[in-house]
Amino acid sequence: MIPQAIFAICLFGLMTGIFLVTKKWKYYLTLVLVLAGVFLTSCWSFDLFSSLDQIQEIKIYPFGADSGLIFTIDRLSAFFIFVINLTVVTGILYAYGYLKPYLNSKSDIQLSIHYFSYLFLHYSMLMVVMLRDGLAFLIAWEIMAVSSFVLVIFDAEDKATLKTGIRYLVQMHIGMFFLLIAFLIAGRETGITGFDSLPAYFSTHPNFGLFLLFFIGFGIKAGFLFLHTWLPDAHPAAPSHVSGVMSGVMIKMGIYGILRVVFQLQNDFLSIGLTILIVSILSGILGVMMAIMQHDIKRLLAYHSIENIGIIGIGTGLGVIGLAVHNPFLIITGFGGGLLHVLNHSLFKSLLFFSAGAVYQATHTRNVEQMGGLLKKMPWSALFFLIGSLAICGLPPFNGFISEYLIYIGMFKSLPASSMYQAIILISTIVALSLIGGLAIFCFTKAFGIVFLGEARTQKAAEAKEAAFSTILPQFIPVLFIISIGLLSAWFARPVFSIVQQATFLPEAADLAAPVLKNLTGINLAGGIFIGLVVLLLLYRRQHLKNRPVACQPTWGCGYTAVTPRHQYTATSYVYNYNHLAKPLLHTRKIMAEIREDEIFPDKRTFVSHSEDIIKEYLTDKPANWGLSVLKRIAAMQTGKIQHYILYAFLFMLLVLILTYLKLL
Amino acid sequence: MNSAGIIAVFLAALIIPGIILRTKSIASGRKGPGMFQPYKDISVLLKKGSVFSTTSGSIFQIAPAINLATVLCAALFIPFGKYGALISFEGDFIFFSYLIALGRFFSIIAALDTGSSFEGMGANREAFFSMLLEPAFFILMASFAMATGFTSFTDIFSNFYLSENNFMLIFGLLGIFVFLQTAMVETCRLPVDDPKTHLELTMIHEVMILDNSGFDKALIHLGTYIKLALYGLLIFNLTIPPAWTFPVQLASFVVIQVLLALAVGLIESFRARNKMNKNPKYILTISGVAWIAFIVILLLGERFIN
């Protein structure tokens, strides 16, 4: 293992090199180092899928010491390594074009820190999924939080961005605190700190309490509802390649942690499974419900991350319930669907963030109400956004459908043999999942329609130009995977099932997975037929229109001819009737002055409507403001006069004296 | 024989729109157009050229074809009594439902592509109402899966009346009601939408296709007819015990499709469209009925005990 240690040290040497080379070369050096990390970890995890029950251990002991870092890679780690590497590489390739406008405006050191943090984020995420020791894991976890914080505040000249970044950092540390306590509790009882202590702890203690600590700690990173309040701010604030990586893979580290803990559980399966399931269903439904109300395109995507984490959580929760009721089929499809959705979400969400980033750079706004008609100006970005939208809505023949199908089929097949309570749980989950699908379609028809279709609503949108070729090209990587998972599903589902098999020690997993893989072939066949039909119809249509007169005229205006782009349906009007139904949940507010009766010629009016995230308001904003106001009141003691401070000291001594006298101290 | 389903879908698509039209004419005391007028209209549209809006782009051009392709592809999953569908796998109804949703996604964004506020309104209504409808189909299929123990259209329908429990009839009736109502909403018919309304502000589906003409419009109409036939066939499958012989099944197929068309025609003749803001409640009621079906199956399975 010595060459690997040397290799690792060389890597660290090269990383500092980012600070030394010129602006242009910083990018290439980062790219090389990212690829080196990809190469190394891919080599380590490559042969894990060839033979059963194999675990790769890489020991890095510096200079002959007898202890050091131990990387443990099983199939679960290998899967996450694949997801991380894929998105990080796409992200850095995309960053080449995306960061070009910043080359002049940002200083040498700012760019260095940015690239350096990107690299650190990549490496720390890789280490998070490979380290089993508690302390080492938490250090890697901490590096991940800090480096992503630095990446978020790339535009720190903007005070709001900095504030968002600090909010993010604080919340990450609250999560870290929960993890630390959880590891310490398990460590105190078993003598080892880290994931390896969990089986011993879980077999002798009730599982629910410790799991809850882990769930909160990891859930803050993952962005489950009630723990998500950092997420909708941090994603829009970060530059798009960072948002793509953060939303695509970094929040999945929380999922990784939860899965790692879940696979060690020994009892309390039902209560834990139900907890995950209920929180996930709420995340899924409320995540997308809040997403619909957003007019900032990146914030909309951020809320969809909460929704998709919910879908992943639904799969995981069903898997745990499967463990509880000894239903191997539900275990396989629940965990399998959840895991596949991790990969799927990393693909379409990074793609959506990348194309949204291109739109942002072209229009200099993130407000969808100021866009419109971008399809003709930015055809590639529109195509990518459309593919991402279809995939995220779980529509066939794209990848999102495959993972949702796995979760669905696990539930439907478990229904006939289930008891009443199980049946009610399953049917509620089915309803939730179908509602999430419907709401997602509502949201993305709005997002795509308002941003890319119709006429440009502002001058900015009218002058938009397609992003540079170097920004478009890397986006083909996720597109390629999205389509191939949708059409060659069995190739991707088989390794996912084998991960579940290894993690849950299910001997019959392969037999159970076989019919599902057969179904996936059916889906792929149907998807192929569908694409064939579309192509045939379109070709016939082209042939048909060739021999017929085709004219271009203005859109039918119902007799009104002076139509302007402002007459188009807006995002606000699109969600109007939905808002009517969802108002109690979403706290939509309208700020406007009514026209008084004596106003014959009304003045100029403004109308503002916006929806609040109630959970954010009541869970973080209000308590934080309350804390601030309490502290401000206490600050009245800080008068700056030395006499007062001496008085405080005197009062304190007096208190001690009295308490001692009363034998209270 | 596996292609019986898809052939039946086309047959039903051929006769249902005409019968609805005839029923409405006779009920309103008009002489009315002939039985095949809808298809004559389509052939006229096919002969015509096209006018495209200067605002619309490529989405508007490809959407009708994609929409029709989803419906045609969905027809592959529909069985005919005991004769299975062309493509059948476990959970094929999930694919079916999402495929229909894909078609809807494209028709919605095609409407938004024109930049017309009328069409935006229609698009929004379509997205909103179909979102509310989404759970009904899934609850119903889940109840079927629970009752029969199977998870594909073909297996569910061929085993539906094999169970010894006579209460399956109640269950079948609830299923027919939900499918019928789903079909009404999906194919934009009364009482949620009125295909013959003449004011843009009160339309849902019709207002979305204001700008379509010629070939594209023909595809859209064809898609709607076939979609109605898909649900017609689902209803047929719910009513037919698989023990019946093929000629009997064929006869009952014709009878049921005619009855369905008559029912739709009569509903459209004698009741008005819902007020637009009453529609959400109406659609959620369909899900409510599907819930009843689910509770019936819980009762039938005597699962309240354990």
Interface residues (C-beta under 8 A of the other chain):
Chain A: G372 G373 L375 K376 P379 L386 L390 C393 G394 L395 P396 F401 E404 Y405 Y408 I409 M411 F412 K413 L415 P416 S418 S419 M420 A423 L426 I427 I430 V431 L433 S434 L435 G437 G438 L439 I441 F442 F444 T445 K446 F448 G449 I450 L453 G454 E455 P515 V516 K518 N519 T521 G522 I523 L525 A526 I529 F530 L533 V534 L537 L538 R541 H544 L545 R548 P549 V550 A551 C552 Q553 P554 T555 W556 G557 C558 P565 H567 Q568 Y569 S573 Y574 V575 Y576 N577 Y578 H580 L581
Chain B: L46 K48 G49 S50 V51 F52 S53 T54 T55 S56 G57 S58 I59 I62 A65 I66 L68 A69 T70 L72 C73 L76 F77 I87 S88 F89 E90 G91 D92 I94 F95 S97 Y98 L99 A101 L102 R104 F105 I108 I109 L112 D113 T114 G115 S116 S117 F118 E119 G120 M121 A123 N124 R125 A127 F128 S130 M131 L132 L133 E134 P135 F137 F138 I139 M141 A142 A145 M146 T148 G149 T151 E200 L210 D211 G214 F215 D216 L219 N277 P280 F294 L298 R303 F304 N306
